[in-house]
Amino acid sequence: MKKSRPRRTGLVSHSFGQIYKDLTAHAEAEEEVVYPRVRSFYGESDTQELYDEQAEMKRMLEEIKAINPSSSQFKDKVRQLMDAVGDHIRQEESTMFATIRNNLSSDQSEQLATQFKAAKQKIQERIGQQSAAR
């Protein structure tokens, strides 16, 4: 039974590594492409709140990255991160996406989505290269 512990910890660590990369790339792509585009019609304050939430999630990711995956603190911090990400998603879905639909044409929205996906892909590749270099 003791042999499964290191394997489980390795799996948790690998899974968190993937979550880390995906959330980081998603956040950076939003900050690079989406938020600057929507700021003029979404509002300075609401857009800044999104930037602030991203900064907090990135801080949490770095904090979790430094914790041993087998510790109870790891699980607690991941739960806090999940709550923060869920709140962020709900805000985007309930207000920002509606504001985008009301202020951009279908073509403009599609272009924004394409730019976001391209930026996210580029960032994921960069993060992957950095991870491989370590």
QUIKA-V370961 format. One record per residue. N is the residue number from 1. RES is the residue in three letters. PSI is psi in radians with two decimals (* if undefined). NEAR is the number of other ideal C-beta (glycine too) atoms within 10 Angstrom. D_FIRST is the distance of its C-alpha to the first C-alpha in Angstrom with 2 decimals. Layout:
{{N/RES/PSI/NEAR/D_FIRST} {N/RES/PSI/NEAR/D_FIRST}}
This chain:
{{1/MET/-0.59/4/0.00} {2/LYS/-0.43/5/3.80} {3/LYS/-0.48/7/5.45} {4/SER/-0.36/9/5.76} {5/ARG/-0.92/10/7.50} {6/PRO/-0.65/10/10.35} {7/ARG/-0.76/9/10.82} {8/ARG/-0.78/12/11.17} {9/THR/-0.70/15/13.43} {10/GLY/-0.70/11/15.30} {11/LEU/-0.76/12/15.92} {12/VAL/-0.78/16/17.14} {13/SER/-0.76/14/19.24} {14/HIS/-0.78/11/20.67} {15/SER/-0.76/12/21.46} {16/PHE/-0.67/18/23.15} {17/GLY/-0.71/14/25.02} {18/GLN/-0.74/9/26.45} {19/ILE/-0.75/16/27.42} {20/TYR/-0.89/18/28.97} {21/LYS/-0.79/17/31.05} {22/ASP/-0.81/13/32.12} {23/LEU/-0.69/17/33.17} {24/THR/-0.81/18/34.91} {25/ALA/-0.74/20/36.80} {26/HIS/-0.83/18/37.77} {27/ALA/-0.82/22/39.03} {28/GLU/-0.65/19/40.96} {29/ALA/-0.69/21/42.55} {30/GLU/-0.77/21/43.67} {31/GLU/-0.59/16/45.13} {32/GLU/-0.65/16/46.84} {33/VAL/-0.91/19/48.21} {34/VAL/-0.95/21/48.06} {35/TYR/-0.74/17/48.86} {36/PRO/-0.58/11/51.91} {37/ARG/-0.62/19/53.24} {38/VAL/-0.23/21/52.92} {39/ARG/-0.73/15/53.93} {40/SER/-0.55/10/57.64} {41/PHE/-0.28/12/57.26} {42/TYR/-0.42/20/53.99} {43/GLY/2.48/13/55.35} {44/GLU/-0.84/9/54.78} {45/SER/-0.82/7/52.97} {46/ASP/-0.66/14/50.59} {47/THR/-0.74/19/49.83} {48/GLN/-0.63/12/49.21} {49/GLU/-0.70/14/46.78} {50/LEU/-0.76/22/44.75} {51/TYR/-0.76/14/44.83} {52/ASP/-0.71/10/43.75} {53/GLU/-0.70/17/40.81} {54/GLN/-0.77/20/39.73} {55/ALA/-0.72/12/40.03} {56/GLU/-0.73/13/37.88} {57/MET/-0.70/19/35.15} {58/LYS/-0.70/16/35.27} {59/ARG/-0.75/12/35.07} {60/MET/-0.72/19/32.00} {61/LEU/-0.78/20/30.36} {62/GLU/-0.68/11/31.10} {63/GLU/-0.78/13/29.78} {64/ILE/-0.68/20/26.44} {65/LYS/-0.52/14/26.24} {66/ALA/-0.06/8/26.37} {67/ILE/2.49/16/23.52} {68/ASN/2.18/11/19.90} {69/PRO/-0.33/19/18.08} {70/SER/-0.06/13/15.28} {71/SER/2.70/11/18.12} {72/SER/-0.49/9/19.63} {73/GLN/-0.64/11/22.92} {74/PHE/-0.87/19/21.82} {75/LYS/-0.73/14/21.25} {76/ASP/-0.76/12/24.57} {77/LYS/-0.66/18/26.47} {78/VAL/-0.69/19/25.34} {79/ARG/-0.75/10/26.53} {80/GLN/-0.71/13/29.82} {81/LEU/-0.77/21/30.21} {82/MET/-0.72/12/29.74} {83/ASP/-0.77/11/32.43} {84/ALA/-0.74/16/34.76} {85/VAL/-0.74/18/34.41} {86/GLY/-0.77/10/35.04} {87/ASP/-0.74/12/38.15} {88/HIS/-0.79/18/39.38} {89/ILE/-0.78/10/39.03} {90/ARG/-0.70/10/40.83} {91/GLN/-0.80/15/43.67} {92/GLU/-0.79/17/44.08} {93/GLU/-0.64/10/44.05} {94/SER/-0.51/9/46.37} {95/THR/-0.89/14/48.91} {96/MET/-0.80/18/48.68} {97/PHE/-0.67/13/48.38} {98/ALA/-0.72/12/51.28} {99/THR/-0.68/15/53.32} {100/ILE/-0.81/19/52.67} {101/ARG/-0.61/11/53.81} {102/ASN/-0.27/8/56.92} {103/ASN/-0.25/14/57.86} {104/LEU/2.57/16/56.96} {105/SER/2.95/9/58.22} {106/SER/-0.74/8/55.87} {107/ASP/-0.73/8/56.52} {108/GLN/-0.70/12/55.82} {109/SER/-0.73/14/52.57} {110/GLU/-0.72/11/51.53} {111/GLN/-0.74/13/52.50} {112/LEU/-0.77/16/50.48} {113/ALA/-0.72/13/47.39} {114/THR/-0.75/11/47.93} {115/GLN/-0.71/15/48.38} {116/PHE/-0.84/17/45.22} {117/LYS/-0.70/12/43.14} {118/ALA/-0.76/12/44.70} {119/ALA/-0.75/19/44.07} {120/LYS/-0.75/19/40.44} {121/GLN/-0.78/12/39.93} {122/LYS/-0.74/14/41.65} {123/ILE/-0.72/18/39.56} {124/GLN/-0.70/17/36.27} {125/GLU/-0.74/11/37.47} {126/ARG/-0.78/12/38.38} {127/ILE/-0.71/17/35.02} {128/GLY/-0.71/12/33.30} {129/GLN/-0.70/9/35.58} {130/GLN/-0.70/10/34.91} {131/SER/-0.69/11/31.12} {132/ALA/-0.52/7/31.61} {133/ALA/-0.31/6/33.91} {134/ARG/*/4/31.33}}
